[in-house]
């Protein structure tokens, strides 16, 4: 999956006890170049 800076994506965020997760929006803040060369997205 390709992510672009400034996009809003929906991701599962786990609860504190890690038994469940809830889908929440997240903003991609890493640069497009970083997203292309890294497997980590910030």
PQR file with spaces between the fields and no chain letter, atoms N, CA, C, O and H, PARSE charges and radii, in Angstrom:
ATOM       1  N    UNK     1       0.843   -1.179    0.000 -0.4000 1.5000
ATOM       2  CA   UNK     1       0.000    0.000    0.000 -0.0000 2.0000
ATOM       3  C    UNK     1       0.889    1.244    0.000  0.5500 1.7000
ATOM       4  O    UNK     1       1.889    1.297    0.716 -0.5500 1.4000
ATOM       5  N    UNK     2       0.528    2.224   -0.791 -0.4000 1.5000
ATOM       6  CA   UNK     2       1.315    3.453   -0.885 -0.0000 2.0000
ATOM       7  C    UNK     2       0.640    4.559   -0.077  0.5500 1.7000
ATOM       8  O    UNK     2      -0.557    4.810   -0.221 -0.5500 1.4000
ATOM       9  H    UNK     2      -0.284    2.181   -1.373  0.4000 1.0000
ATOM      10  N    UNK     3       1.421    5.212    0.769 -0.4000 1.5000
ATOM      11  CA   UNK     3       0.913    6.318    1.577 -0.0000 2.0000
ATOM      12  C    UNK     3       1.540    7.614    1.096  0.5500 1.7000
ATOM      13  O    UNK     3       2.703    7.635    0.694 -0.5500 1.4000
ATOM      14  H    UNK     3       2.393    5.009    0.887  0.4000 1.0000
ATOM      15  N    UNK     4       0.770    8.695    1.136 -0.4000 1.5000
ATOM      16  CA   UNK     4       1.268   10.002    0.718 -0.0000 2.0000
ATOM      17  C    UNK     4       1.116   10.978    1.882  0.5500 1.7000
ATOM      18  O    UNK     4       0.160   10.908    2.654 -0.5500 1.4000
ATOM      19  H    UNK     4      -0.175    8.677    1.462  0.4000 1.0000
ATOM      20  N    UNK     5       2.075   11.882    1.987 -0.4000 1.5000
ATOM      21  CA   UNK     5       2.063   12.878    3.051 -0.0000 2.0000
ATOM      22  C    UNK     5       0.754   13.657    3.012  0.5500 1.7000
ATOM      23  O    UNK     5       0.303   14.079    1.947 -0.5500 1.4000
ATOM      24  H    UNK     5       2.852   11.939    1.360  0.4000 1.0000
ATOM      25  N    UNK     6       0.154   13.840    4.175 -0.4000 1.5000
ATOM      26  CA   UNK     6      -1.080   14.604    4.284 -0.0000 2.0000
ATOM      27  C    UNK     6      -2.342   13.768    4.190  0.5500 1.7000
ATOM      28  O    UNK     6      -3.432   14.269    4.470 -0.5500 1.4000
ATOM      29  H    UNK     6       0.520   13.497    5.039  0.4000 1.0000
ATOM      30  N    UNK     7      -2.220   12.499    3.801 -0.4000 1.5000
ATOM      31  CA   UNK     7      -3.394   11.635    3.711 -0.0000 2.0000
ATOM      32  C    UNK     7      -3.898   11.270    5.099  0.5500 1.7000
ATOM      33  O    UNK     7      -3.131   11.188    6.058 -0.5500 1.4000
ATOM      34  H    UNK     7      -1.335   12.093    3.574  0.4000 1.0000
ATOM      35  N    UNK     8      -5.181   11.057    5.180 -0.4000 1.5000
ATOM      36  CA   UNK     8      -5.785   10.533    6.397 -0.0000 2.0000
ATOM      37  C    UNK     8      -6.172    9.093    6.106  0.5500 1.7000
ATOM      38  O    UNK     8      -6.879    8.808    5.140 -0.5500 1.4000
ATOM      39  H    UNK     8      -5.804   11.123    4.401  0.4000 1.0000
ATOM      40  N    UNK     9      -5.698    8.187    6.957 -0.4000 1.5000
ATOM      41  CA   UNK     9      -5.965    6.759    6.789 -0.0000 2.0000
ATOM      42  C    UNK     9      -6.662    6.235    8.040  0.5500 1.7000
ATOM      43  O    UNK     9      -6.554    6.828    9.114 -0.5500 1.4000
ATOM      44  H    UNK     9      -5.123    8.418    7.743  0.4000 1.0000
ATOM      45  N    UNK    10      -7.366    5.139    7.899 -0.4000 1.5000
ATOM      46  CA   UNK    10      -8.016    4.494    9.036 -0.0000 2.0000
ATOM      47  C    UNK    10      -7.183    3.295    9.461  0.5500 1.7000
ATOM      48  O    UNK    10      -6.891    2.409    8.657 -0.5500 1.4000
ATOM      49  H    UNK    10      -7.454    4.657    7.027  0.4000 1.0000
ATOM      50  N    UNK    11      -6.802    3.277   10.745 -0.4000 1.5000
ATOM      51  CA   UNK    11      -5.941    2.226   11.275 -0.0000 2.0000
ATOM      52  C    UNK    11      -6.527    1.649   12.553  0.5500 1.7000
ATOM      53  O    UNK    11      -7.196    2.358   13.304 -0.5500 1.4000
ATOM      54  H    UNK    11      -7.039    3.996   11.398  0.4000 1.0000
ATOM      55  N    UNK    12      -6.284    0.370   12.806 -0.4000 1.5000
ATOM      56  CA   UNK    12      -6.732   -0.214   14.079 -0.0000 2.0000
ATOM      57  C    UNK    12      -5.771    0.184   15.203  0.5500 1.7000
ATOM      58  O    UNK    12      -4.583   -0.132   15.147 -0.5500 1.4000
ATOM      59  H    UNK    12      -5.741   -0.207   12.196  0.4000 1.0000
ATOM      60  N    UNK    13      -6.281    0.869   16.211 -0.4000 1.5000
ATOM      61  CA   UNK    13      -5.492    1.236   17.379 -0.0000 2.0000
ATOM      62  C    UNK    13      -5.931    0.347   18.532  0.5500 1.7000
ATOM      63  O    UNK    13      -7.110    0.338   18.887 -0.5500 1.4000
ATOM      64  H    UNK    13      -7.246    1.126   16.257  0.4000 1.0000
ATOM      65  N    UNK    14      -4.997   -0.409   19.129 -0.4000 1.5000
ATOM      66  CA   UNK    14      -5.370   -1.319   20.215 -0.0000 2.0000
ATOM      67  C    UNK    14      -5.677   -0.562   21.504  0.5500 1.7000
ATOM      68  O    UNK    14      -5.161    0.528   21.751 -0.5500 1.4000
ATOM      69  H    UNK    14      -4.040   -0.402   18.840  0.4000 1.0000
ATOM      70  N    UNK    15      -6.531   -1.176   22.314 -0.4000 1.5000
ATOM      71  CA   UNK    15      -6.794   -0.656   23.646 -0.0000 2.0000
ATOM      72  C    UNK    15      -5.587   -0.951   24.535  0.5500 1.7000
ATOM      73  O    UNK    15      -4.699   -1.712   24.148 -0.5500 1.4000
ATOM      74  H    UNK    15      -6.950   -2.062   22.114  0.4000 1.0000
ATOM      75  N    UNK    16      -5.554   -0.352   25.720 -0.4000 1.5000
ATOM      76  CA   UNK    16      -4.421   -0.527   26.637 -0.0000 2.0000
ATOM      77  C    UNK    16      -4.112   -1.988   26.938  0.5500 1.7000
ATOM      78  O    UNK    16      -2.946   -2.375   27.023 -0.5500 1.4000
ATOM      79  H    UNK    16      -6.275    0.265   26.035  0.4000 1.0000
ATOM      80  N    UNK    17      -5.147   -2.793   27.098 -0.4000 1.5000
ATOM      81  CA   UNK    17      -4.918   -4.199   27.456 -0.0000 2.0000
ATOM      82  C    UNK    17      -4.659   -5.090   26.236  0.5500 1.7000
ATOM      83  O    UNK    17      -4.462   -6.296   26.383 -0.5500 1.4000
ATOM      84  H    UNK    17      -6.094   -2.478   27.029  0.4000 1.0000
ATOM      85  N    UNK    18      -4.657   -4.507   25.040 -0.4000 1.5000
ATOM      86  CA   UNK    18      -4.342   -5.190   23.776 -0.0000 2.0000
ATOM      87  C    UNK    18      -5.317   -6.303   23.396  0.5500 1.7000
ATOM      88  O    UNK    18      -5.020   -7.102   22.509 -0.5500 1.4000
ATOM      89  H    UNK    18      -4.817   -3.527   24.920  0.4000 1.0000
ATOM      90  N    UNK    19      -6.472   -6.367   24.050 -0.4000 1.5000
ATOM      91  CA   UNK    19      -7.439   -7.419   23.725 -0.0000 2.0000
ATOM      92  C    UNK    19      -8.314   -7.050   22.537  0.5500 1.7000
ATOM      93  O    UNK    19      -8.819   -7.929   21.839 -0.5500 1.4000
ATOM      94  H    UNK    19      -6.714   -5.717   24.771  0.4000 1.0000
ATOM      95  N    UNK    20      -8.496   -5.765   22.306 -0.4000 1.5000
ATOM      96  CA   UNK    20      -9.337   -5.289   21.210 -0.0000 2.0000
ATOM      97  C    UNK    20      -8.688   -4.068   20.579  0.5500 1.7000
ATOM      98  O    UNK    20      -7.762   -3.478   21.136 -0.5500 1.4000
ATOM      99  H    UNK    20      -8.086   -5.051   22.873  0.4000 1.0000
ATOM     100  N    UNK    21      -9.189   -3.705   19.414 -0.4000 1.5000
ATOM     101  CA   UNK    21      -8.712   -2.497   18.738 -0.0000 2.0000
ATOM     102  C    UNK    21      -9.908   -1.757   18.168  0.5500 1.7000
ATOM     103  O    UNK    21     -10.936   -2.361   17.862 -0.5500 1.4000
ATOM     104  H    UNK    21      -9.941   -4.185   18.962  0.4000 1.0000
ATOM     105  N    UNK    22      -9.770   -0.461   18.028 -0.4000 1.5000
ATOM     106  CA   UNK    22     -10.814    0.370   17.447 -0.0000 2.0000
ATOM     107  C    UNK    22     -10.209    1.119   16.267  0.5500 1.7000
ATOM     108  O    UNK    22      -9.090    1.626   16.358 -0.5500 1.4000
ATOM     109  H    UNK    22      -8.935    0.029   18.276  0.4000 1.0000
ATOM     110  N    UNK    23     -10.935    1.191   15.172 -0.4000 1.5000
ATOM     111  CA   UNK    23     -10.452    1.901   13.991 -0.0000 2.0000
ATOM     112  C    UNK    23     -10.531    3.402   14.230  0.5500 1.7000
ATOM     113  O    UNK    23     -11.576    3.937   14.602 -0.5500 1.4000
ATOM     114  H    UNK    23     -11.843    0.779   15.097  0.4000 1.0000
ATOM     115  N    UNK    24      -9.406    4.064   14.009 -0.4000 1.5000
ATOM     116  CA   UNK    24      -9.309    5.512   14.214 -0.0000 2.0000
ATOM     117  C    UNK    24      -8.605    6.152   13.021  0.5500 1.7000
ATOM     118  O    UNK    24      -7.810    5.496   12.349 -0.5500 1.4000
ATOM     119  H    UNK    24      -8.558    3.630   13.707  0.4000 1.0000
ATOM     120  N    UNK    25      -8.889    7.431   12.752 -0.4000 1.5000
ATOM     121  CA   UNK    25      -8.169    8.119   11.676 -0.0000 2.0000
ATOM     122  C    UNK    25      -6.753    8.474   12.126  0.5500 1.7000
ATOM     123  O    UNK    25      -6.507    8.743   13.302 -0.5500 1.4000
ATOM     124  H    UNK    25      -9.535    7.964   13.298  0.4000 1.0000
ATOM     125  N    UNK    26      -5.831    8.468   11.167 -0.4000 1.5000
ATOM     126  CA   UNK    26      -4.439    8.853   11.426 -0.0000 2.0000
ATOM     127  C    UNK    26      -3.945    9.680   10.243  0.5500 1.7000
ATOM     128  O    UNK    26      -4.305    9.411    9.097 -0.5500 1.4000
ATOM     129  H    UNK    26      -6.031    8.249   10.212  0.4000 1.0000
ATOM     130  N    UNK    27      -3.127   10.676   10.524 -0.4000 1.5000
ATOM     131  CA   UNK    27      -2.573   11.560    9.498 -0.0000 2.0000
ATOM     132  C    UNK    27      -1.156   11.122    9.157  0.5500 1.7000
ATOM     133  O    UNK    27      -0.342   10.916   10.057 -0.5500 1.4000
ATOM     134  H    UNK    27      -2.834   10.893   11.455  0.4000 1.0000
ATOM     135  N    UNK    28      -0.850   10.977    7.875 -0.4000 1.5000
ATOM     136  CA   UNK    28       0.501   10.639    7.426 -0.0000 2.0000
ATOM     137  C    UNK    28       1.316   11.928    7.400  0.5500 1.7000
ATOM     138  O    UNK    28       1.008   12.844    6.638 -0.5500 1.4000
ATOM     139  H    UNK    28      -1.512   11.144    7.144  0.4000 1.0000
ATOM     140  N    UNK    29       2.364   12.000    8.240 -0.4000 1.5000
ATOM     141  CA   UNK    29       3.177   13.221    8.316 -0.0000 2.0000
ATOM     142  C    UNK    29       4.563   13.042    7.702  0.5500 1.7000
ATOM     143  O    UNK    29       5.243   14.032    7.432 -0.5500 1.4000
ATOM     144  H    UNK    29       2.613   11.256    8.859  0.4000 1.0000
ATOM     145  N    UNK    30       4.992   11.808    7.477 -0.4000 1.5000
ATOM     146  CA   UNK    30       6.311   11.593    6.861 -0.0000 2.0000
ATOM     147  C    UNK    30       6.274   12.001    5.392  0.5500 1.7000
ATOM     148  O    UNK    30       5.226   11.958    4.747 -0.5500 1.4000
ATOM     149  H    UNK    30       4.439   11.004    7.697  0.4000 1.0000
ATOM     150  N    UNK    31       7.443   12.400    4.874 -0.4000 1.5000
ATOM     151  CA   UNK    31       7.515   12.875    3.488 -0.0000 2.0000
ATOM     152  C    UNK    31       7.266   11.734    2.506  0.5500 1.7000
ATOM     153  O    UNK    31       7.455   10.563    2.837 -0.5500 1.4000
ATOM     154  H    UNK    31       8.294   12.435    5.399  0.4000 1.0000
ATOM     155  N    UNK    32       6.844   12.087    1.307 -0.4000 1.5000
ATOM     156  CA   UNK    32       6.588   11.080    0.280 -0.0000 2.0000
ATOM     157  C    UNK    32       7.854   10.295   -0.037  0.5500 1.7000
ATOM     158  O    UNK    32       7.789    9.083   -0.244 -0.5500 1.4000
ATOM     159  H    UNK    32       6.690   13.038    1.039  0.4000 1.0000
ATOM     160  N    UNK    33       8.995   10.958   -0.079 -0.4000 1.5000
ATOM     161  CA   UNK    33      10.266   10.274   -0.360 -0.0000 2.0000
ATOM     162  C    UNK    33      10.566    9.245    0.727  0.5500 1.7000
ATOM     163  O    UNK    33      10.939    8.111    0.427 -0.5500 1.4000
ATOM     164  H    UNK    33       9.048   11.942    0.089  0.4000 1.0000
ATOM     165  N    UNK    34      10.404    9.640    1.981 -0.4000 1.5000
ATOM     166  CA   UNK    34      10.632    8.715    3.098 -0.0000 2.0000
ATOM     167  C    UNK    34       9.691    7.523    2.995  0.5500 1.7000
ATOM     168  O    UNK    34      10.100    6.386    3.232 -0.5500 1.4000
ATOM     169  H    UNK    34      10.101   10.561    2.224  0.4000 1.0000
ATOM     170  N    UNK    35       8.445    7.772    2.647 -0.4000 1.5000
ATOM     171  CA   UNK    35       7.464    6.693    2.535 -0.0000 2.0000
ATOM     172  C    UNK    35       7.835    5.711    1.426  0.5500 1.7000
ATOM     173  O    UNK    35       7.534    4.522    1.528 -0.5500 1.4000
ATOM     174  H    UNK    35       8.112    8.695    2.455  0.4000 1.0000
ATOM     175  N    UNK    36       8.484    6.195    0.373 -0.4000 1.5000
ATOM     176  CA   UNK    36       8.881    5.326   -0.741 -0.0000 2.0000
ATOM     177  C    UNK    36      10.048    4.414   -0.382  0.5500 1.7000
ATOM     178  O    UNK    36      10.101    3.269   -0.831 -0.5500 1.4000
ATOM     179  H    UNK    36       8.728    7.161    0.290  0.4000 1.0000
ATOM     180  N    UNK    37      10.983    4.913    0.425 -0.4000 1.5000
ATOM     181  CA   UNK    37      12.196    4.138    0.698 -0.0000 2.0000
ATOM     182  C    UNK    37      12.152    3.386    2.024  0.5500 1.7000
ATOM     183  O    UNK    37      13.043    2.582    2.298 -0.5500 1.4000
ATOM     184  H    UNK    37      10.940    5.843    0.790  0.4000 1.0000
ATOM     185  N    UNK    38      11.153    3.624    2.838 -0.4000 1.5000
ATOM     186  CA   UNK    38      11.087    3.007    4.157 -0.0000 2.0000
ATOM     187  C    UNK    38       9.822    2.171    4.303  0.5500 1.7000
ATOM     188  O    UNK    38       8.802    2.442    3.669 -0.5500 1.4000
ATOM     189  H    UNK    38      10.430    4.277    2.615  0.4000 1.0000
ATOM     190  N    UNK    39       9.908    1.169    5.135 -0.4000 1.5000
ATOM     191  CA   UNK    39       8.719    0.373    5.458 -0.0000 2.0000
ATOM     192  C    UNK    39       7.978    0.972    6.656  0.5500 1.7000
ATOM     193  O    UNK    39       6.929    0.468    7.057 -0.5500 1.4000
ATOM     194  H    UNK    39      10.736    0.948    5.650  0.4000 1.0000
ATOM     195  N    UNK    40       8.523    2.040    7.220 -0.4000 1.5000
ATOM     196  CA   UNK    40       7.918    2.723    8.354 -0.0000 2.0000
ATOM     197  C    UNK    40       7.260    4.004    7.866  0.5500 1.7000
ATOM     198  O    UNK    40       7.862    4.772    7.116 -0.5500 1.4000
ATOM     199  H    UNK    40       9.375    2.450    6.895  0.4000 1.0000
ATOM     200  N    UNK    41       6.037    4.228    8.287 -0.4000 1.5000
ATOM     201  CA   UNK    41       5.317    5.455    7.940 -0.0000 2.0000
ATOM     202  C    UNK    41       5.022    6.188    9.234  0.5500 1.7000
ATOM     203  O    UNK    41       4.581    5.583   10.212 -0.5500 1.4000
ATOM     204  H    UNK    41       5.548    3.603    8.896  0.4000 1.0000
ATOM     205  N    UNK    42       5.265    7.490    9.240 -0.4000 1.5000
ATOM     206  CA   UNK    42       5.038    8.305   10.437 -0.0000 2.0000
ATOM     207  C    UNK    42       3.871    9.233   10.172  0.5500 1.7000
ATOM     208  O    UNK    42       3.495   10.017   11.044 -0.5500 1.4000
ATOM     209  H    UNK    42       5.623    7.981    8.446  0.4000 1.0000
